[in-house]
């Protein structure tokens, strides 16, 4: 019997062939590695296969086409599960696995034409294009050239000349390994940086408090009383959700506190809360805004009232009071009656005895989350934590001053820089492209391993955080997977600062700041094209 070739198969056959050619060497290596295990699994599976065959085989002894298909599907699924288990993810989070799968989803070879997505849910995810080897020797010759053999300054001048970027734009590109400046366009002129300010905040808090520092939320009991105080430790990642995903949990704190109170035979307590770690106004100068809750040393889930975990959201007007009320409810569920927390916080005395505590993950993880998601709540808390660590006042002004002071101590170029907050929401903030690239280069320096989370937290183009839905156009795709950058956007302001691996395998730090744009979408695309051009550059 001749089975006609289906139209779908005819269309897919070239793609399947290309994928087969690409993965054949890997399959061979995997096969050699897992061959002994395969023998054991085959032996264990043989009885099951026999039973399956017996069930679906008709009495005549022949197998119908549907039955053959059923057996193939069953065995195929079993083999797929075994293969996935044997191979495992590339890292504990599975991120590398996701990136590999995304890269395999492209239906073209080479790095010049990878199609275009038309829908995020239905279509295959965007992947990094094929690229030249990136492990060039450190002593490789300097070419300072860009795609198509054009000098780097010619390429970047043309891209940064895009009218959508507005009348003011500055830029800098630096070789992280050597410190060599490859491009300079008004690099010492200060412009509004928007959220790229978070890079400065990250460097400052890591250098002041250290990567292993944790933020502690605790409960204390005033001696000789039934007064329990919930003491905020300035942890903006504290969560009241059942699933904490590794962050400090308010429910865990309630569990531990209830157990400690029961040991003391206290079944009814008065509850208050302490937010004295932070000082000054809680409301950012921009006023009530869905991008930032009032800044307080005690909050759960960033004061979000819609169940979201990132991005703009309606916020509580008093996150500390809401967190205290939620904590009281949790204690009640655990058999401890509490009074309603007062309208204003109370400071725990020096004699108060600790009942229980929970801690955030290390500061390195908190910084990465801030940068990846451009989290303003975390940024403002970390600016204040910088002040706490250095003896300053943990307020908007005090945190900004502490950040500037730490950068000055690191010997970074602060000419023209102005800090007014930790998030970059304040339009009065001013940074230079030269300072931003210096911050990134410092984070990549062997002399400052404590700053490495600044680089690892940057969003990956086309994959994570605020860059997950960018780099989709053809002219931007060479940057997918190799550009890591912090975005910055305010009305009329568009910035991008980060790192990129160029065609010679060199790590470059770049910063592009623009002001006066009236077309945010086009301006973002222009900056993405500029960063992507560096990925194809031989400018080491």
DRENTIZA-982128 format. One record per atom (N, C-alpha, C, O): residue in one letter; y, z, x. Coordinates in pm, whole numbers, plus 50000, padded with zeros to 5 digits. Each point is the difference from the previous one (the first is absolute). Layout:
BEGIN
aYZX...
END
This chain:
BEGIN
x498805000050084x501205000049916x501245000050087x500105007750096x500834983849872x501254999350075x501055008249927x500284997749883x500305011950189x501055008449941x501354994550045x500284999850119x500564995849788x501304994550040x500885010750063x499965011649960x500814984350137x500915009450067x501175003049907x500664990949950x499605022050029x501095004249912x501354996850063x500165000350121x500814996749792x501354996750049x500595011650080x500644997950103x499145014549849x500555011750071x499435000950141x500705003550095x498004993249917x499385000750133x500574989250091x500245002450118x499984985549826x500564989450083x501365004150055x500324997250115x500485009649801x501345004150045x499915011150103x500815000750093x498205008149891x499935011750087x499244997450130x500135007550096x499064981649906x499104998050114x500724999450134x499525006150096x501634986749917x500684999950131x500455014050043x499925003650117x500555004249785x500455013550035x498845008550047x500115007150099x498764992149829x498825007650039x499544996150140x499615008550080x500454978649949x499584995450132x500895005850109x499535004250105x501784995849867x500915005550101x499765014950021x499985004850113x499845002649776x499735014350012x498705002350076x499925009050084x499074982949887x498725001650068x500144998050150x499455007750079x501324981849959x500204997750144x500725011650065x499715003750114x501265002249813x500815010750057x499205012850018x500175007250098x498944995749805x499325012950005x498644999450069x499375010350023x500164977450010x498654998850058x499815008450125x498995007050011x501974992750086x499805008550120x499935014849964x499195007350057x501644997249850x499985014249964x498685003749935x499435010650028x500084980549883x498725002849934x498885001250102x499125008549988x500954982950113x498965000550104x500045013350073x498965006150028x502284998550005x500115012850071x499515011549912x499295008950047x501114990849826x499575010649909x498484999849985x499355010549998x500094977649993x498554998849982x499255006150117x499005006949983x501524990450139x499345005650119x500075015249998x499065006950040x502084998249912x500215014550002x499135007249898x499435010550028x500474983549853x499335007149890x498564995349978x499365004449904x500144987050182x498664994549979x498935010949985x499174999149910x500825011250178x498975010449982x500125006949865x498995002649934x502255000450024x500205006449871x499554990749887x499465004649899x500784982650119x499624990349896x498495000149979x499524999149887x499735002050224x498545000349986x499575012049916x499134999049913x501525012850117x499625012049924x500354998549852x499215003649913x501994990950060x500444998549861x499114989949927x499675001949883x499964987450188x499144989849939x498675006149960x499474997449892x499985010850199x498725006549969x500105009149881x499115000649916x502035006850078x500185009349888x500244992649870x499605004649893x501054983850115x500374992649878x498874991449946x500034996149884x498945000850201x498974990449958x499305004249870x499784991549913x499855021450072x499355003649872x500894997449880x499534995449896x501785007650117x500904997649888x500104985249966x499984996149883x500124995750221x500084985749976x498744995049930x500064991649910x498815013850132x498744996149936x500015003549852x499594992149915x500925020350056x500045004149860x500944991249919x499694996149887x501485000650172x500954991549930x499404986449971x500164994649890x499144999850210x499394986849984x498945000349892x499884990849919x499345020350080x498935001249901x500575000449859x499434994249907x501735012850078x500605001449868x500514986749947x499804996949883x500854995450202x500654988049951x499124987550009x500414989449953x498405011550105x499134988450013x499234997749870x499325009149953x500774979249989x499254997049877x498514998850029x499584998350114x499645002749778x498554999950020x499504987150061x498944999950063x501794989449919x499564987150056x500085000050151x499464991150066x501245019249991x500105000850146x501244993850054x500305001950118x500484990549804x501224993750048x501225008249964x499955008349910x501144989550161x501275006949975x500994990149941x500164988950049x500495015449844x501034991549942x501265001350082x500165009450079x500764981149902x501275000450075x500775012949974x500475005950097x499684999049780x500705012749979x499345011750070x500685009050050x497984990849954x499305011050066x500244999850150x500215010550062x499764977649997x500294998950143x501415005050029x500245007250097x500694989049814x501385004450018x500105015249994x500715006050080x498595000249825x500035014549986x499495006950125x500595009750048x498314985150006x499465005950123x500984998550114x500245009450076x500344978649936x500944997650110x501205009249991x500455005550100x500074996149776x501165008849983x499655014250037x500775006750069x498064998049884x499605013850029x499885002450150x500555009650054x498724981550011x499825001650145x501324998050073x500275006750100x500564984149850x501294997850066x500895012149994x500655003650099x499385002949783x500815012149988x499475011050092x500785007150063x497924994249944x499425010250086x500364997350147x500355009250074x499554978149965x500344996450137x501485002450028x500375004550109x500484992449792x501455002050018x500325014750019x500805003750087x498585004949829x500255014450013x499545005050135x500705007750066x498104987849977x499505004450131x500894995350113x500275007550093x500194979949898x500844994650106x501315007650009x500465003250110x500154999849774x501255007450001x499815013850060x500845004950075x498015001549889x499745013350054x499804999650150x500495008650072x498794981249975x499744998950144x501274997450079x500215005650107x500634985749837x501214996450073x501045011049993x500635003350101x499575002549779x500995010649983x501414994650010x500224988750042x500755019649918x501404996050013x500435000250146x499325005950084x501774987749945x500504999950137x500625013250039x500075003350119x500375004449783x500505013350029x499775008649877x499514995149898x500845017750112x499675009449895x500664996749868x499465003149894x501704990650110x500714996949877x499584986849939x500344997049886x498924995050189x499614986849951x501104989750012x499834988749955x501305014950104x501134990650006x499654987850081x500314988749961x499045013550155x499654988450082x499034990849926x500104987850011x498975018149914x499104991949920x500774991549901x499714988249981x501275017949955x500804992649902x500754988750067x500094989049944x500445013450174x500734989550070x499064988750041x500374988349992x498425015250050x499034989750037x499654991449880x499984987750007x499745019149879x499654992649879x501154991149955x499794988849954x501415016350061x501164992249959x500144987650088x500314989149951x499475012750178x500114988650091x498954989449968x500264988050012x498545016549946x498924990549971x500234992349870x499334990049975x501615014749944x500214993949869x500724986750006x499974992449903x500695004550210x500734987450009x499034988350004x498915001050057x501474988149882x499094988549992x500374988950095x499534988849985x501305014150115x500354989950099x499835005750139x500175012050021x499514979350072x499925004350138x501344997550067x500824992349950x499395014450164x501254998050071x501105008849946x499805006949900x501344993050164x501065009149963x501214993449940x501045006549989x498884981049972x501214993349954x500074998249849x501094998449945x497775001949988x500034997349857x498915008349933x498824996850010x501595013649922x499035008949937x500185000949851x499615010049939x500964980250002x500115000049855x501015009949950x500755005950078x499264996049792x500985008849938x499355007349883x499284994149920x500995018750072x499475007649888x500804997249874x501224998250004x498085001549885x500684998349873x499875012249912x500745001349902x498365007750130x499845012249922x499335010750082x498994997350065x501555014849935x499495010650086x498655005149954x499185003950083x500594996349787x498765005949952x498844990550008x498905003850040x501334983849923x498894990649989x499704992750129x498854996750027x502155000850053x499804991850118x499535008250118x500105012350001x499384980850099x499595006750123x501235005750069x501064993849997x498805017950066x501155006150066x500444992250122x499214992950063x502055008749970x500554993050116x499465006050128x499805012150008x499954979750090x499455004950126x500864995650116x500854991249988x498895015250125x500694995750121x499474986450042x498804997649993x502074993550051x499544986950047x499275001350132x500125010250069x499144979549967x499365000250129x501064999850108x501074994349982x498635012050129x501005001450106x499334999050135x498785001350012x502034996250089x499494999350137x499605013950046x500435009849940x498754991450165x499635013150052x501255008150031x501014994550044x498915018649933x501185008450018x499855009950114x500725010050005x498374987550086x499805009250111x500414993650132x499275000750099x501904993349901x500504994050123x500225010850104x500335011449967x499494985150160x500185009550108x501435004950008x500944992849966x499215019650080x501335005850010x500874991950094x501224999449983x498184994650115x500794992550097x500204985549965x500364992050086x499425004449787x500154986149959x501424995150023x500955007849993x499184979550034x501324994450029x500905000749878x499534998549887x501745003750135x500965000649891x500404985949959x500404991850083x499485005549788x500364986649952x501275000249917x500764990349998x499455021049931x501175001449913x500224987449917x501104994749990x497825000849952x500094988349914x499565003849860x499425010749979x500854980749927x499665002649862x499174988449948x499724990750075x499875009749798x499224988849947x500664986650025x501234998849999x497954991150022x500444986350025x500744998750132x500704990150023x499165019950065x500604999150132x501495002850003x500634998350105x499955005749785x501435002849998x500275013750059x499195009149985x501954992650082x500355013250051x500115010049886x500364996549888x499315016050143x499995010349896x501365001549933x500095001349878x500974998550202x501335002049941x500374988749903x500715002349903x498804985550125x500294988849910x499315002249866x500604998049894x498115006150111x499235002149878x500605011349918x500204998649879x500085012750186x500515011549925x501424997849950x500355004349891x500474989050189x501364997049953x499954991749872x500775002249907x498324988050091x499904991449882x499525008049879x500564998749891x498415009650128x499445007649888x500995010649949x500125002149880x500565004450212x500965010249960x501304994049948x500875007149949x499264979950065x501164993249945x499864996649853x500894994049941x497995009849999x499774997449858x501125006349917x500295011950014x500334980149903x501145004749921x499675011349905x500905007449960x497824994150002x499645010549904x500115014050060x499995009949928x500124990850205x500065013050066x501385006449994x500165011650036x500834980949918x501345005549992x500804997750127x499484994350096x501775010049906x500894996850113x499775008450124x500444996150109x498895015449879x499825008850116x498515001750028x499235003849912x500394993250211x498615001850040x499935002950149x500704993850080x498445015749956x499785003450141x498505000250025x499215001349907x500414997350220x498574999450030x499745003550146x500874998650086x497915006149939x499555002750136x498494998450005x499305003249903x500194991850210x498564998950024x499745005150141x500684996150095x498335012749918x499705006450128x498504999450025x499205001749908x500434995850217x498605000950042x499695014850020x500565006450089x498534999049828x499745014450004x499425004350134x500355010750050x498784981350009x499335004050125x500975000550118x499915009050084x501014981649921x500894999250117x501405005149972x500755002950093x499614998249780x501375003949966x501004988750011x501205002149983x498324985950045x500894988650018x500604995449868x499284998449901x502014999450096x500684995249880x499894984749994x500474993050090x498905002149806x499754985749986x501034993149911x500204987950010x500455019949904x500984993949909x501005010649959x499655011549975x501614984450019x501075009449967x501074992649920x500624990750050x499575013549828x501054994449916x500775011749939x499635005249895x501434998850171x500785011449955x499185012749994x500185008249910x498904993650186x499055011049995x500665013750009x499395010049963x501854990650084x500695012950009x501015002049888x500795009550003x499204981649897x500895001449885x499275007449888x498914996049959x501705014649993x499355008449899x500214994549859x501124996749961x497775002249965x500044995949860x499225010149916x499305008550055x500824990649814x499235008649911x498524996550012x499634988649976x499535021050062x498594996950027x499075001049880x498874995250005x501615010949885x499145002849884x498765007850047x500125009250081x498714987249870x498825008350027x499454999050142x499105007750034x501414983450048x499565000250140x500485012850068x499575003150111x501335004449824x500395013250048x498785009050016x499995008950085x499004988849832x498805008550005x499304999350135x499295009450037x500894979950037x499424999250135x500625010850088x499305006750076x502024994949914x500695010350077x499565013949958x499795008850084x500064993249784x499555013049949x498615003250052x499735011450038x499394978849964x498635002050046x499975003850147x499305009450039x501454983550044x500045003150143x500525014150022x499475007650081x501594996049846x500625013050019x499065011449964x499865009550077x499504989849806x499175011249957x498745001150085x499555011250027x499884977850015x498815000650087x500345006150135x499225007850055x501944988649999x500385005450130x500395014749989x499845007550096x500664996749788x500465013849983x498865009549964x499925011150052x499204984549857x498965009049948x498614997150054x499145008950001x500614978850044x498694996450052x499084993949896x500135002949881x498964988850163x499134992549909x499035008949923x499594996649889x500045014850169x498995008649938x500605010549906x499265007549936x502034993150055x500665009949914x499634997649854x499924988549956x499845022449970x499664999149859x501005008049918x500565009950046x499664985749833x500955006549910x499225009049905x499074995549932x501305017250062x499225010149929x500695004749873x501175003850003x498104995949887x500435006049874x499145012349978x498784999250013x501825012349953x499215012249990x500445008649883x501064998049941x498105011650029x500355010349902x499975013550070x499175002450087x501765006349874x500075013450059x500115010349890x500444997149889x499165015050145x500095011249907x500925010550060x499795004750112x501234998849813x500905010550047x499265013349996x499425003549898x500585004050213x499195012250009x500395010349893x501185002249971x497795004149971x500215010449901x500454995049865x500405008049915x499544978850062x500444994249874x498974990049950x498984997550064x501324996749819x499184989049949x500744986850013x499674990449930x501315008950158x500854988250014x499394989950097x499855002850119x499794985649829x499474989050081x501104989650017x500644996049902x499564999650219x501034990050028x499334987450056x499235000750096x501064988049843x499544987050049x501064994950098x501124997049960x498525002150167x500974996950105x499874985450043x498974995950053x502084996449923x499994986050041x500154998550150x500835006550062x498364984749994x500074997550145x500594986550033x499904995350113x500744998549787x500614986950026x499004988850012x500244990350072x498625011049857x498974989550003x500214990649882x499675003749887x500864984450135x500254990749890x498734993149951x500034992849901x498855009450169x498744993649960x499105009249919x498904996049962x501545016350011x499225009349919x499734993749863x500904994249939x497855006850014x499644993649874x499325009749905x499255008850042x501024989349830x499335007949896x498844992349939x499355004949907x500374983250142x498914991949945x498645005650038x499865006850102x499144990349817x498645004550031x499504993550129x499375006450084x500914980949929x499584992850120x501165000050098x501024993549976x498825013650133x501125001750094x500054989250107x501044998050062x497854994949960x499934989850105x500385005650137x500574993050083x499115019649941x500235005850131x501335007250016x500235006450103x500654992649797x501295006950008x499845014249947x499015003149933x501955005550097x499925013849953x500035000349848x500794992949938x498345015550002x499865000249856x500505013049938x499655010850047x501164988149849x500485011849928x498835007049931x500005012249985x499014980049972x498825005949936x499205008250101x499485010749967x500414984350154x499305007550104x500715013150029x499385010550016x501954988849988x500775012250023x499795009949885x499925012050023x500004983049855x499755008749885x498615006350009x499855011949971x499154980550070x498655005450017x500025011850098x499465010749971x501164987250143x500005010150105x500845012149961x499655011550029x501464985849904x500865011149959x499315008649895x500035012350007x499364981249896x499295007449895x498895008650059x499815011549960x499464983050134x498915007650064x500565012150074x499435010949994x501704987350076x500605011250074x500515010749906x499885011950030x500694984249857x500515009849903x498865007749935x500115012049978x498794981249992x498865006849939x499395010250096x499515010449957x500524986650171x499515009750098x500865012649998x499525011050029x501754987249938x500935011449992x500035005849859x500795009049970x498354985849943x499885004649862x501334998449925x500405008649922x500264980350104x501244996649931x499714988249908x499774988850047x500255013749824x499724989349903x501264995349931x499974990449923x501155016350104x501274996149939x501115002150103x500125010850058x500684978749966x501055000950102x501294993649948x499984992249905x501105011250159x501264992949975x500144989450109x499725002650117x500714985749844x500044988750092x501434995350022x500764998449905x499594999350220x501284993950034x499754990050112x498884998650049x502164994449992x499824989850104x501185000250097x501115003849965x498604992050158x500945001050111x500234986150059x499064993850050x502165001349943x500354986850055x501015001350115x500714990550032x499345021350028x501075002950095x499864992850134x500925000550081x497964992849944x499854993150127x501074989350018x500514998150110x499844994849782x501024989650006x501335005649950x500045009549922x501034984450124x501345004749965x500824988449944x499564988550001x501645014749950x500934989749955x499654994049866x499095004649931x501664985150033x499794993149873x498634993449996x499544994350099x499815006449784x498704993749984x500134985349961x499114992050029x501995004649904x500174986449950x500654991250105x501045003450056x498344985249971x500534990450097x501364994849953x500244999549879x500654996750214x501324994749961x499954988249903x500984997549929x497904995150066x499924988949905x499865005049857x500144992249905x499575020750078x499845005649867x498584998749948x499074997250075x500785004949796x498674998949937x499504985850017x500694990449965x498115008350090x499504986850035x498485000049998x499385009650046x499994980049900x498534999849995x499344998650136x498785001350010x502004996150094x499434998650134x499895013150075x499425000450108x501135010549836x500005012650073x500215011749905x500935000149920x498195009950090x500155012249922x501005009250070x500294997950118x500255012149813x500795010250069x499175005850115x498825002949982x501794998750134x499285004150120x499885015250002x501005007150006x497774997849990x499745014349997x498775003150083x499164991350023x500755021250022x498875004050084x498715001649921x498935001650059x501164998149808x498825001249915x500014989049895x500924999449918x498094992150085x499844989949896x498554995449999x499305000850101x500254994649785x498664994449988x500124985549954x500714996949905x498584994450164x499984985749965x501414994149996x500304991249919x500555013850171x501364994750018x500825000549871x500934992249981x498725017049931x500755001349875x499854988149907x500804998449909x498194993350113x499794988349914x499485004549863x499145008849991x501394985149906x499595003949865x499164989549930x499655001649883x500014987550188x499244989249936x498614998050060x499324990449966x500275018750123x498674998950059x499894990250115x498904998050052x502204995949990x499964990350110x499885007350134x500205012250008x499464980450095x499865005850133x500984994250102x500155005450110x500524983649855x500974994150092x500964991249922x499754996649884x501344999750181x500974991349937x500925007549906x499845012049980x501134981049961x500935006349906x499265005949881x499004994549953x501515016849998x499375006649885x500985010149942x500875005050072x499024998149800x500815010849944x499645013150068x498835002750027x502195005550002x499785012350076x500455012349923x500894999449915x498475011850119x500405012849946x501395003750049x500364997250115x500435009149799x501325004850042x499885012550086x500925003350076x497945003949913x499785012250078x498545000650043x499205007049939x500454985650167x498604999250042x499405013550038x498815002249978x501995006850079x499475013050042x499565008249879x498915005749999x501944994949899x499655007649880x498784994149933x499135007349952x500794979450043x498844993649937x498735003050078x498955002449940x501134997550193x498825003150082x499565014449978x498815002849993x502155006449995x499665014149978x499365001949863x499045007649987x501484985649911x499405001149867x498574994449999x499095005849941x500744982950127x498664994250008x499055009550073x498835001349962x501665005350141x499175009550074x499635011949912x498865004750004x502095000249917x499705010949908x498924996249901x499125008049970x500954979849978x498974995149907x498634999550068x498995003449939x500994992550185x498744999250074x499425013850024x498785001849992x502075008050036x499515013750016x499425005249869x498975006749998x501704990149892x499525004549869x498624994349971x499145006949946x500664980450090x498684993849981x498935007150083x498814999149968x501605007750135x499065006950090x499945015049973x499535007850083x500974996049800x499855013949958x501115009350043x499845012249989x501274982750060x501135008450042x501184997349907x500514988849994x499915021549933x501174998749913x501275001250083x500105008550089x500874983049882x501255000350075x501184999549905x499914995249887x501195010050160x501254998349928x500534986150028x499614993650097x501285001749817x500624987050025x500965001350117x500795009450004x499164981350094x500925000850113x501444999549952x500314992949905x500585014550161x501405000449962x500684986650022x499434990950060x501795008149891x500764987550011x500434997350143x500234988550036x499905021950044x500424998050139x498955006150092x499305009349963x500624985250157x499005004650095x500335013650058x501155004349995x497855002550061x500185012950065x499444999150142x498994993450022x501645013150071x499564999650138x498965010850026x500225011749968x498664984550089x498965009750034x500505009050113x500694995550091x498965017249901x500455009350103x499174998550127x498934993949998x501575011650109x499294999350128x498715008249996x499104997650081x500805012049827x498825008649992x498934994449909x498915005749990x501384983149943x499034994449905x498724996050071x500024994950111x498855007749822x498694997250057x499484986449950x500034997249880x499514994750211x499504986849962x498695001349922x499075006750044x500904987049841x498784999649919x499164987850034x498795001150022x501844987249982x499284987450023x500984989450047x501215001749988x498264987650066x500864989050046x499234987050001x498774999850004x501964989349991x499444986550019x500924992750096x501205002750006x498244987950068x500784992750099x499904985049980x498984994849954x502094998450081x500004985449999x499104994950111x499635007750089x500024979549908x499384994050118x500985000750118x501155003649980x498424993050140x500915000350114x501244991449976x499964990549922x501115013050143x501274992949983x499844985250027x500704991849940x498395004650148x499774985850029x499644992449873x500494988949979x498665016949936x499604993449875x501144999649900x500154990349926x500645020450070x501145000449908x501024989350037x500554993349912x499705005150218x500924989750047x499484986149965x500774991549955x497955006150065x499434986949967x500164996849852x500344988849964x499425021049951x500164997849856x501454996849966x500284991249918x500645016050145x501414997449975x500384985750035x500674993249922x498895002150195x500384986750045x499304989049920x500634990249962x498105011550012x499254989749928x500574997749861x500194988649957x500095022449972x500484998849862x501515000549987x500534999249890x500175002250223x501455001949999x500365011449904x500814998449910x498565013050113x500115011449909x501265008150031x500095006650104x500874992849807x501285006850021x499875015249993x500685007050075x498464998149837x499825014449988x499455005950130x500475010350047x498544982950011x499455004750126x501064999050111x500115009050083x500644980249918x501014998050105x501035011149999x500355005450106x500154998249777x501005010649993x499415013550040x500675008050066x498094994649895x499365012450040x499815000650152x500185010550060x499464978250001x499764999950144x501295001150080x499995005650109x501114989449839x501295002150066x500315015050003x500475005250101x499265001649789x500225014449995x499025007450089x500365010050062x498394985249945x499035006450089x500424998550146x499725008750083x500974980349948x500544998450136x501025010950028x500025005850108x500834997049793x500995010750015x499325013650012x500425008350081x498554994149839x499275012750008x499415001950139x500075010950057x499334978549997x499345000950130x500985002050115x499635005150106x501624990949874x500985000750109x501095010449975x500975000750076x498885007449820x500965010649975x501264995749928x500985007449999x499004980849940x501164995249926x499945004049854x499065006549956x501954989549970x500015002849856x499234989149927x500344988250011x498635015549914x499174989949931x500644995149871x499515003049890x501574989650123x500724993949887x500134985150028x499504995150101x501174997749809x500234985850027x500754998250132x499564992650087x501575014349927x500814998650121x499285005850121x500024994150108x499345017649874x499315006250112x498804992150047x499744999150120x499534995249785x498864991750038x500434987550074x499384996250099x501694997549853x500514987950067x500465003250141x499754992450093x500935019149923x500475003950133x498825002950093x500044996650118x498925009649827x498825003050082x499304987350045x499534999350113x500394990849799x499394987250037x500774993650115x499414995850099x501915003549888x500834994050105x499835007650131x499924993850107x500035019449886x499885008150122x498674997450071x499964999150122x498954999849801x498704997450062x499974986350067x499444998450108x501174991749828x500034986550060x500845000050126x499694993150096x501375014649902x500845001050120x499225006350115x500114995650114x499115014449856x499195006650103x498934990650056x499565001750114x500024988649807x499034990150048x500654989050082x499314991250052x502005009249960x500714990050080x500174986749931x500144989750067x499845010249802x500124987549926x501474996249980x500865008849994x499444978349994x501394995349990x500595002549861x499684992849906x501165017450081x500545003849870x501414994949975x500625003949901x499884987450185x501344994549979x500144993549864x499244991049966x501745013549956x500254994449868x499145005649889x500264997449883x498705010350151x499075005049898x500635011449921x500735008450055x498994991949815x500435010849912x498855003549906x499404991249938x500315021750054x498935004649911x500595009149894x500785009150030x498844988549845x500445008449890x498835004949915x500185008849917x498664985750104x498795004649932x498794995750081x500144994550109x498675008049839x498794996150072x499324987849946x499114994450063x501315001149817x499314989149932x500674986550015x499334989649989x501985010250034x500734987450005x500584996049866x500524989049987x499405019849913x500594996849871x501525000850004x500684994149916x499865013350179x501455001450013x500574987750071x499624997150114x501274995949822x500564987850057x500905002950120x500364990950075x500005021749944x500835003450116x499185001150129x500585000850108x498104999249882x499174999550121x500304987250076x500194989449940x499855011550193x500214988250084x499065000650120x499925010250069x499374979049956x499144998950117x500184986250062x500484990749935x499135008050191x500074987150068x498594994450017x499015007449999x500924979550016x498704993750027x499455004950133x498795001550017x502135001050078x499575005150130x499355013649991x499015002650068x501545006349847x499405013349984x498644998949932x499065006750042x500824985049856x498724998849930x498904994850092x498885005149997x501434984850084x498964995150093x499695010350107x498875000950047x502135007049993x499755010650098x499105010849941x499135005450069x501074997849804x499135009749933x498564995049998x499075007650028x500754979849938x498654994249992x499364999050138x498815002750016x501994993550082x499474999150137x499595013750051x498995001350070x501785008949897x499655013750039x498695004349937x499185006550063x500634989749810x498775003449930x498784993350063x498885004949987x501334984050081x498914993050065x499865003350147x499124994750068x501735014049981x499995003350143x498925010150034x499785009549925x499534988750189x499025010050044x500635013750023x499305010149999x502014990250021x500685012750024x500165008249872x500315011950007x499484981849877x500215007149874x498854997749902x500194993949895x498625010950139x498864998249908x500215007149867x499404996349900x501455014150100x500245007249875x500734991649897x500035003549882x500554985250162x500754991449908x499174988549944x500504991949923x498245007350116x499184988549960x499894998349848x499924988649955x500085022149964x499924997949855x501144991749943x499904994849889x501205003950185x501104991549954x499534985549993x500384992749908x498805003350187x499504986249999x498844998349903x499944990149927x499145019550071x498824998749914x500365001449853x499254995549913x501905010750057x500405001549862x500774988249943x500204999249879x500224991650207x500764988649951x499144991449907x498824997650029x501724997749860x499244991149910x499524987550074x500694994850087x498135000549876x499424988050060x500294988249908x499705000449880x500874989150176x500394988449920x498834994449921x498964996650057x501215002649812x498994994449913x498905009649962x499114996449922x500925016050130x498905009149975x500415013449940x499425004249899x501555002750159x500235013849961x501465002949966x500924993050043x499255017549877x501325005449972x501004989849950x499684991449918x501545009850131x501094991649951x499934985650050x500844991849963x498165004950120x499804986150042x498764993949935x499634988750032x499735018549878x498754995049943x500194987649914x499094991849989x502095006749951x500234988349914x500994990250062x500644992349929x499495008150202x500894990750069x499184991350096x498795002050014x501864988650050x499354990750093x499014990949927x498914997450050x501474998149833x499124991449922x500354985250012x499154991549973x502075005450067x500384986050012x499474994150131x499705007350094x500184979549910x499374993350114x500705003350132x499325002150101x502014998449900x500745002250124x499905014450048x500455003250111x498975005749807x499945014250035x498595004250042x499825010750057x499204981049916x498615004550011x499535002550142x499005007150020x501674987450078x499585002950137x500245014650035x499505005050101x501285002049815x500255014250024x499025009349933x500015012050027x499134982749885x499085008549926x499035006950096x499344993550081x500595019649908x499085007850081x500495003150140x499465009050065x501564983949984x500485002550136x501425005550002x500445005550101x500284993049788x501325006449987x499805013449932x499365000949895x501185009650167x500035013349939x501465004049998x500635000650105x499915002349777x501455002149996x500435009049886x499385000549894x501725006650133x500645008249896x501054991649932x500864994050065x499085005749804x500964992549921x501205008849968x499925012250006x501184981449959x501185007349957x500804991749902x500364988650029x499925017149853x500724992449898x500955009149922x499595010249945x501674985950052x500995005549910x500754988049942x499814988850048x501015013249855x500764988749946x500814993450110x500875006350060x498844981049967x500714992550103x499475002250141x500414993050092x498705016649926x499475003450133x498514996950006x499245004249913x500354988450189x498594996950022x499705001450149x500644993750084x498385014749947x499675002550141x498494999650018x499235001749905x500364996050218x498584999850035x499905003850147x500654993850085x498555016249946x499835004350139x498565004250022x499445007649920x499964987650188x498615003550025x499474993750126x500734997950097x497984999249901x499344994250116x499204987749959x499654998349883x500084993250213x499194988149977x499274996550129x500555001650109x498234993849877x499244995250116x500244985050012x499724992549907x500815003250208x500334985950015x498794992050047x498905005350014x501324981950010x498904990950035x499355003550132x498864996250026x501865011150060x499445004150128x499365013849994x499565005350102x500395000549780x499415013349987x500955011250035x499575011450016x501714985649997x500995010350033x500505006849874x500184993649896x500065019350114x500575007349888x501524999750012x500575004950097x500074989449803x501454999049997x500555009349893x499425001349892x501695005050138x500735007849900x501214991749958x500674994050084x499605005749785x501124992149952x500765007849894x499465009149938x501784987450044x500815005749892x500994989549953x500724994150080x499305003749789x500944990749938x500775007749892x499405005349907x501914995250105x500845006749901x500994990049943x500674992950075x499435006549793x500954990849937x500775007349891x499515009849944x501684985350028x500865006449900x500814989349928x500464990450062x499725011449808x500834990949923x499234989649923x500604990949942x498055010150055x499214990149927x500085002649850x499995011549956x500104977849967x499995001149856x498704994749940x499874998949878x499164997850209x498724994549954x498895007550073x499554995750106x500035015549837x499045008750067x498684993150027x499445001450109x500044991249794x498704993450017x500024990050115x499094999850083x501954992049921x500104990050107x500235006650135x499474995550102x501315015249899x500275006950126x498735006350057x499754999250120x499455006949795x498745005750046x499104989250060x499405001950106x500514986849824x499164989150049x500504994950134x499214996750088x502115002549929x500574995350127x499655009650114x499694995550110x500365017449864x499635009750104x498514999250031x499605001250116x499594996849782x498564998850024x499684987650083x499145000450088x501564988749885x499784987950080x500415002450146x499354995050092x501715012549928x500465002650136x498995008550076x499704997150116x499785013349821x499005008250066x498724992150025x499365001650104x500264989949799x498804991950016x500124990350117x499024997050068x502204998149955x500214990850113x499675006750132x499534993550094x500705019649914x499685007250124x498505000550024x499565000750115x499654998849778x498555000350016x499494987750074x498995000750070x501704988149916x499584987950069x500734997850131x499874989550063x500895020549976x500844998450119x499265003850126x499255009850001x500934982650107x499535003750132x501195005450079x500514993350090x499915018749877x501285005050054x499815013250073x500865008849993x498044992450077x499715012550068x500855001950124x499875010150068
END
